Amino acid sequence: MSPNTLSDVTTSQAGRASATRPRAAHRPSKNHVAADPLRSSFAVDQILFHMRDALVVADVCSGRILRWNPAAERLFGYTMGEAIGRPMDMLMPAPVARAHRDRISHYARTGEAHVLAARAPIGVLANDGRELCVELGMVPLDLAGTARRSVLLIFRPYLAA
């Protein structure tokens, strides 16, 4: 058995070293974005549909709901038809809605996405008036071919330890 040089050795996920041929550098083609299957609306719809967390896409400027997945229907009690086009505020008690608007407004003014990054337990309102405790995460979304800014809101039922 011949000795391996450092460039000939890779570490597998299990932590074992194994000899391999040197790998060619991966260089994406110039049109790799256009070929990205996740850019299609169908692929995004499939991801939203199958996620267990309640996912809501909202317009940053208007605060209106653009997308709503089945988990959001189950959590909040609104159908997709009832939710889309309505303001995000309908899902939150007034003090929580004000704080949420402040974070979104800051992001809209500055583009500083870090203000959206904090995950925190908050109270939200179900369609029947019940207040639920959830963990809320937000992620800015760039929609290809449009100047519209959107944000993905991820609601997960909060279970205190």
TAMO-V891704 format. One line per field, one symbol per residue. ss: DSSP state (H for helix, E for strand, - for the rest). A space follows every 50 residues. Layout:
ss->???
//
This chain:
ss->-----HHHEEE-----EEE-----------------HHH-HHHHHHHHHH ---EEEEEE----EEEEE-HHHHHHH---HHHH---EHHHHE-HHHHHHH HHHHHHHHHH--HHHH---EEEEEE-----EEEEEEEEEEEE------EE EEEEEEE----
//
